[in-house]
Amino acid sequence: MTPNIERAIELIDEAHAQDPRKTESNEPYELHYAQRMTHYLDLHTPDASPLLRTAVRAQHFRRWEVPRDTYPKTKPGYFAWRTFLKKRQAQQVKEICLQCDFTEDEASKVAALIAKEELKKGEGRGDAEAQVLEDCACLVFLDDQFDHYETKWKVEHDSEEDADKKMVAILQKTWVKMGKRGQELALQLDLSEKAKELVGQALAQQPSPTAQENV
């Protein structure tokens, strides 16, 4: 039986549409995010497999139900939150896939992509489709979320210089996460002037490839 990809994505989007958070255009934020993920998938890998397309569409499935402040505001708390979310999202979407005629193996593959089980830093070192999903997530962050976080951290830090240092460090980590195709697309983004400035600083200060492998 052929998996009903269209129905699976329809059910995923129905869940996204329940997100109470709204964009400036009054669109449910998670639906907007999922659409941006698909947009960058189409640019990155136009011939992406149906399973990858499903996983990309569900990258942050029902994430709003478990906000960051439900875990301690510490580094271990952050990683515990992320780990819980990845497992939760993967299981929820796997159940949707099984409802839509995916085989157990197909549904498990979608879940593994969402959980990033086979993702490893470095081109060609892990699952190729997991790297594509990670590239799309990084591109959406740079294009759609960067300015929001830059403003947020500016308020939270004592000086603009401290906020800029934090953003440069985050950009360097983001760059290392991406494969070559993701990096190519990132350099083509129409970023704000401030974002361009910080990206330039991040790339100028980027560690050597050997050092990057140890990040």
NULUMDO-196680 format. One record per residue (C-alpha): chain; x, y, z. Coordinates in Angstrom, 2 decimals. Layout:
// residues N
<atom ch="A" X="X" Y="Y" Z="Z"/>
...
//
This chain:
// residues 215
<atom ch="A" X="0.00" Y="0.00" Z="0.00"/>
<atom ch="A" X="1.32" Y="3.44" Z="-0.93"/>
<atom ch="A" X="1.70" Y="5.91" Z="1.95"/>
<atom ch="A" X="-0.80" Y="8.75" Z="1.77"/>
<atom ch="A" X="1.71" Y="11.60" Z="2.07"/>
<atom ch="A" X="-0.84" Y="14.28" Z="1.22"/>
<atom ch="A" X="-3.16" Y="13.17" Z="4.02"/>
<atom ch="A" X="-0.29" Y="12.97" Z="6.51"/>
<atom ch="A" X="0.79" Y="16.53" Z="5.72"/>
<atom ch="A" X="-2.83" Y="17.67" Z="5.91"/>
<atom ch="A" X="-3.13" Y="16.22" Z="9.42"/>
<atom ch="A" X="0.21" Y="17.74" Z="10.42"/>
<atom ch="A" X="-0.93" Y="21.16" Z="9.19"/>
<atom ch="A" X="-4.24" Y="20.81" Z="11.03"/>
<atom ch="A" X="-2.23" Y="20.43" Z="14.23"/>
<atom ch="A" X="0.02" Y="23.37" Z="13.31"/>
<atom ch="A" X="-3.07" Y="25.52" Z="12.80"/>
<atom ch="A" X="-3.97" Y="25.05" Z="16.49"/>
<atom ch="A" X="-0.89" Y="26.98" Z="17.62"/>
<atom ch="A" X="-2.20" Y="29.96" Z="19.65"/>
<atom ch="A" X="0.90" Y="32.00" Z="18.84"/>
<atom ch="A" X="0.42" Y="34.25" Z="15.83"/>
<atom ch="A" X="2.64" Y="35.88" Z="13.24"/>
<atom ch="A" X="2.28" Y="39.57" Z="12.38"/>
<atom ch="A" X="-0.18" Y="38.52" Z="9.67"/>
<atom ch="A" X="-2.25" Y="36.61" Z="12.27"/>
<atom ch="A" X="-1.22" Y="33.19" Z="10.96"/>
<atom ch="A" X="-0.62" Y="30.36" Z="13.45"/>
<atom ch="A" X="3.12" Y="30.52" Z="14.02"/>
<atom ch="A" X="3.79" Y="26.79" Z="13.71"/>
<atom ch="A" X="1.95" Y="26.61" Z="10.40"/>
<atom ch="A" X="4.03" Y="29.53" Z="9.15"/>
<atom ch="A" X="7.21" Y="27.81" Z="10.36"/>
<atom ch="A" X="6.30" Y="24.55" Z="8.62"/>
<atom ch="A" X="5.61" Y="26.37" Z="5.36"/>
<atom ch="A" X="9.02" Y="28.08" Z="5.55"/>
<atom ch="A" X="10.65" Y="24.69" Z="6.16"/>
<atom ch="A" X="9.01" Y="23.32" Z="3.02"/>
<atom ch="A" X="10.02" Y="26.45" Z="1.10"/>
<atom ch="A" X="13.68" Y="25.89" Z="1.91"/>
<atom ch="A" X="13.43" Y="22.18" Z="1.24"/>
<atom ch="A" X="12.19" Y="22.98" Z="-2.27"/>
<atom ch="A" X="15.19" Y="25.27" Z="-2.81"/>
<atom ch="A" X="17.67" Y="22.89" Z="-1.21"/>
<atom ch="A" X="16.52" Y="19.51" Z="-2.53"/>
<atom ch="A" X="13.67" Y="19.82" Z="-5.07"/>
<atom ch="A" X="13.54" Y="16.04" Z="-5.54"/>
<atom ch="A" X="13.32" Y="15.27" Z="-1.81"/>
<atom ch="A" X="11.75" Y="11.94" Z="-0.91"/>
<atom ch="A" X="8.15" Y="11.86" Z="0.38"/>
<atom ch="A" X="9.40" Y="10.69" Z="3.78"/>
<atom ch="A" X="11.80" Y="13.63" Z="4.07"/>
<atom ch="A" X="9.04" Y="16.02" Z="2.98"/>
<atom ch="A" X="6.81" Y="14.68" Z="5.73"/>
<atom ch="A" X="9.53" Y="15.01" Z="8.37"/>
<atom ch="A" X="10.46" Y="18.53" Z="7.30"/>
<atom ch="A" X="6.83" Y="19.61" Z="7.54"/>
<atom ch="A" X="6.65" Y="18.31" Z="11.11"/>
<atom ch="A" X="10.01" Y="19.56" Z="12.40"/>
<atom ch="A" X="8.47" Y="21.37" Z="15.41"/>
<atom ch="A" X="5.26" Y="19.37" Z="15.77"/>
<atom ch="A" X="3.15" Y="20.76" Z="18.64"/>
<atom ch="A" X="6.23" Y="22.35" Z="20.19"/>
<atom ch="A" X="4.19" Y="25.21" Z="21.63"/>
<atom ch="A" X="2.59" Y="22.74" Z="24.06"/>
<atom ch="A" X="5.91" Y="22.36" Z="25.89"/>
<atom ch="A" X="7.39" Y="25.87" Z="26.17"/>
<atom ch="A" X="11.01" Y="26.43" Z="27.13"/>
<atom ch="A" X="10.08" Y="27.69" Z="30.60"/>
<atom ch="A" X="8.75" Y="24.26" Z="31.58"/>
<atom ch="A" X="12.40" Y="23.28" Z="32.07"/>
<atom ch="A" X="15.13" Y="24.97" Z="34.15"/>
<atom ch="A" X="16.75" Y="28.00" Z="32.51"/>
<atom ch="A" X="20.14" Y="26.33" Z="32.48"/>
<atom ch="A" X="22.21" Y="24.65" Z="29.78"/>
<atom ch="A" X="21.32" Y="21.14" Z="31.05"/>
<atom ch="A" X="17.69" Y="22.27" Z="31.25"/>
<atom ch="A" X="17.81" Y="23.44" Z="27.64"/>
<atom ch="A" X="19.24" Y="20.17" Z="26.39"/>
<atom ch="A" X="16.74" Y="18.15" Z="28.43"/>
<atom ch="A" X="13.92" Y="20.21" Z="26.88"/>
<atom ch="A" X="15.25" Y="19.67" Z="23.36"/>
<atom ch="A" X="15.71" Y="15.94" Z="23.90"/>
<atom ch="A" X="12.18" Y="15.53" Z="25.25"/>
<atom ch="A" X="10.70" Y="17.52" Z="22.37"/>
<atom ch="A" X="12.49" Y="15.53" Z="19.68"/>
<atom ch="A" X="11.27" Y="12.22" Z="21.10"/>
<atom ch="A" X="7.74" Y="13.53" Z="21.64"/>
<atom ch="A" X="7.45" Y="15.06" Z="18.17"/>
<atom ch="A" X="8.86" Y="11.96" Z="16.51"/>
<atom ch="A" X="6.38" Y="9.64" Z="18.25"/>
<atom ch="A" X="3.37" Y="11.88" Z="17.57"/>
<atom ch="A" X="4.18" Y="12.18" Z="13.88"/>
<atom ch="A" X="4.92" Y="8.46" Z="13.59"/>
<atom ch="A" X="1.38" Y="7.78" Z="14.82"/>
<atom ch="A" X="-0.01" Y="10.10" Z="12.14"/>
<atom ch="A" X="2.04" Y="8.33" Z="9.48"/>
<atom ch="A" X="0.74" Y="4.93" Z="10.55"/>
<atom ch="A" X="-2.80" Y="6.28" Z="10.22"/>
<atom ch="A" X="-1.97" Y="7.29" Z="6.64"/>
<atom ch="A" X="-0.87" Y="3.91" Z="5.27"/>
<atom ch="A" X="2.87" Y="4.27" Z="5.93"/>
<atom ch="A" X="4.58" Y="0.98" Z="6.72"/>
<atom ch="A" X="6.20" Y="0.60" Z="10.13"/>
<atom ch="A" X="9.61" Y="1.13" Z="8.51"/>
<atom ch="A" X="8.46" Y="4.25" Z="6.64"/>
<atom ch="A" X="6.86" Y="5.76" Z="9.73"/>
<atom ch="A" X="9.96" Y="4.95" Z="11.78"/>
<atom ch="A" X="12.16" Y="6.65" Z="9.18"/>
<atom ch="A" X="10.08" Y="9.84" Z="9.40"/>
<atom ch="A" X="10.32" Y="9.68" Z="13.19"/>
<atom ch="A" X="14.09" Y="9.15" Z="13.06"/>
<atom ch="A" X="14.50" Y="12.20" Z="10.82"/>
<atom ch="A" X="12.45" Y="14.37" Z="13.18"/>
<atom ch="A" X="14.44" Y="13.07" Z="16.17"/>
<atom ch="A" X="17.68" Y="13.63" Z="14.20"/>
<atom ch="A" X="18.86" Y="10.20" Z="15.28"/>
<atom ch="A" X="21.41" Y="9.82" Z="12.48"/>
<atom ch="A" X="22.52" Y="13.45" Z="12.26"/>
<atom ch="A" X="26.26" Y="14.02" Z="12.64"/>
<atom ch="A" X="28.20" Y="17.25" Z="12.17"/>
<atom ch="A" X="30.20" Y="17.35" Z="8.98"/>
<atom ch="A" X="29.32" Y="16.84" Z="5.33"/>
<atom ch="A" X="28.72" Y="13.17" Z="4.55"/>
<atom ch="A" X="29.21" Y="11.94" Z="8.12"/>
<atom ch="A" X="25.61" Y="11.09" Z="8.98"/>
<atom ch="A" X="22.26" Y="10.43" Z="7.32"/>
<atom ch="A" X="22.05" Y="12.63" Z="4.21"/>
<atom ch="A" X="18.34" Y="13.34" Z="4.64"/>
<atom ch="A" X="18.82" Y="14.27" Z="8.29"/>
<atom ch="A" X="21.42" Y="16.80" Z="7.13"/>
<atom ch="A" X="18.95" Y="18.28" Z="4.64"/>
<atom ch="A" X="16.36" Y="18.71" Z="7.40"/>
<atom ch="A" X="18.98" Y="20.35" Z="9.62"/>
<atom ch="A" X="19.98" Y="22.70" Z="6.79"/>
<atom ch="A" X="16.35" Y="23.76" Z="6.33"/>
<atom ch="A" X="15.96" Y="24.44" Z="10.06"/>
<atom ch="A" X="19.12" Y="26.57" Z="10.06"/>
<atom ch="A" X="17.93" Y="28.51" Z="7.01"/>
<atom ch="A" X="14.56" Y="29.25" Z="8.61"/>
<atom ch="A" X="16.36" Y="30.44" Z="11.74"/>
<atom ch="A" X="18.57" Y="32.81" Z="9.75"/>
<atom ch="A" X="15.81" Y="34.09" Z="7.49"/>
<atom ch="A" X="12.78" Y="34.15" Z="9.76"/>
<atom ch="A" X="13.91" Y="34.13" Z="13.40"/>
<atom ch="A" X="17.31" Y="35.78" Z="13.59"/>
<atom ch="A" X="16.18" Y="39.40" Z="13.93"/>
<atom ch="A" X="13.70" Y="38.45" Z="16.67"/>
<atom ch="A" X="16.40" Y="36.76" Z="18.75"/>
<atom ch="A" X="18.91" Y="39.53" Z="18.06"/>
<atom ch="A" X="16.45" Y="42.07" Z="19.50"/>
<atom ch="A" X="15.56" Y="39.78" Z="22.42"/>
<atom ch="A" X="19.17" Y="39.20" Z="23.45"/>
<atom ch="A" X="19.98" Y="42.89" Z="23.10"/>
<atom ch="A" X="17.38" Y="43.56" Z="25.81"/>
<atom ch="A" X="18.69" Y="40.75" Z="28.02"/>
<atom ch="A" X="22.37" Y="41.78" Z="27.90"/>
<atom ch="A" X="24.09" Y="44.69" Z="29.59"/>
<atom ch="A" X="25.45" Y="46.06" Z="26.33"/>
<atom ch="A" X="24.93" Y="45.74" Z="22.60"/>
<atom ch="A" X="28.50" Y="44.46" Z="22.34"/>
<atom ch="A" X="27.72" Y="41.54" Z="24.67"/>
<atom ch="A" X="24.56" Y="40.74" Z="22.71"/>
<atom ch="A" X="26.51" Y="40.83" Z="19.44"/>
<atom ch="A" X="29.13" Y="38.43" Z="20.83"/>
<atom ch="A" X="26.37" Y="35.98" Z="21.78"/>
<atom ch="A" X="24.82" Y="36.21" Z="18.33"/>
<atom ch="A" X="28.17" Y="35.72" Z="16.59"/>
<atom ch="A" X="28.79" Y="32.59" Z="18.68"/>
<atom ch="A" X="25.34" Y="31.25" Z="17.79"/>
<atom ch="A" X="25.90" Y="31.99" Z="14.10"/>
<atom ch="A" X="29.20" Y="30.11" Z="14.17"/>
<atom ch="A" X="27.48" Y="27.07" Z="15.70"/>
<atom ch="A" X="24.68" Y="27.35" Z="13.13"/>
<atom ch="A" X="27.18" Y="27.48" Z="10.27"/>
<atom ch="A" X="28.96" Y="24.34" Z="11.46"/>
<atom ch="A" X="25.64" Y="22.49" Z="11.60"/>
<atom ch="A" X="24.95" Y="23.08" Z="7.90"/>
<atom ch="A" X="26.15" Y="21.11" Z="4.91"/>
<atom ch="A" X="27.67" Y="22.79" Z="1.85"/>
<atom ch="A" X="24.33" Y="23.26" Z="0.08"/>
<atom ch="A" X="22.81" Y="24.82" Z="3.19"/>
<atom ch="A" X="25.75" Y="27.20" Z="3.50"/>
<atom ch="A" X="25.41" Y="28.19" Z="-0.17"/>
<atom ch="A" X="21.75" Y="29.06" Z="0.34"/>
<atom ch="A" X="22.52" Y="30.91" Z="3.58"/>
<atom ch="A" X="24.88" Y="33.24" Z="1.73"/>
<atom ch="A" X="22.05" Y="34.08" Z="-0.70"/>
<atom ch="A" X="19.54" Y="35.12" Z="1.98"/>
<atom ch="A" X="18.16" Y="38.65" Z="1.95"/>
<atom ch="A" X="19.11" Y="39.46" Z="5.54"/>
<atom ch="A" X="18.78" Y="42.71" Z="7.47"/>
<atom ch="A" X="21.86" Y="44.93" Z="7.57"/>
<atom ch="A" X="22.51" Y="43.99" Z="11.20"/>
<atom ch="A" X="22.23" Y="40.30" Z="10.41"/>
<atom ch="A" X="24.64" Y="40.66" Z="7.48"/>
<atom ch="A" X="27.12" Y="42.43" Z="9.75"/>
<atom ch="A" X="26.98" Y="39.69" Z="12.39"/>
<atom ch="A" X="27.14" Y="36.88" Z="9.83"/>
<atom ch="A" X="30.23" Y="38.55" Z="8.37"/>
<atom ch="A" X="31.84" Y="38.66" Z="11.81"/>
<atom ch="A" X="30.92" Y="35.04" Z="12.48"/>
<atom ch="A" X="32.44" Y="33.78" Z="9.24"/>
<atom ch="A" X="35.57" Y="35.92" Z="9.66"/>
<atom ch="A" X="36.13" Y="34.38" Z="13.09"/>
<atom ch="A" X="35.13" Y="30.85" Z="12.08"/>
<atom ch="A" X="37.45" Y="28.15" Z="13.48"/>
<atom ch="A" X="39.48" Y="25.99" Z="11.12"/>
<atom ch="A" X="37.81" Y="22.84" Z="9.69"/>
<atom ch="A" X="39.78" Y="20.69" Z="12.15"/>
<atom ch="A" X="38.55" Y="22.73" Z="15.08"/>
<atom ch="A" X="34.99" Y="22.65" Z="13.75"/>
<atom ch="A" X="34.96" Y="18.85" Z="13.83"/>
<atom ch="A" X="35.55" Y="19.02" Z="17.57"/>
<atom ch="A" X="32.74" Y="21.51" Z="18.30"/>
//
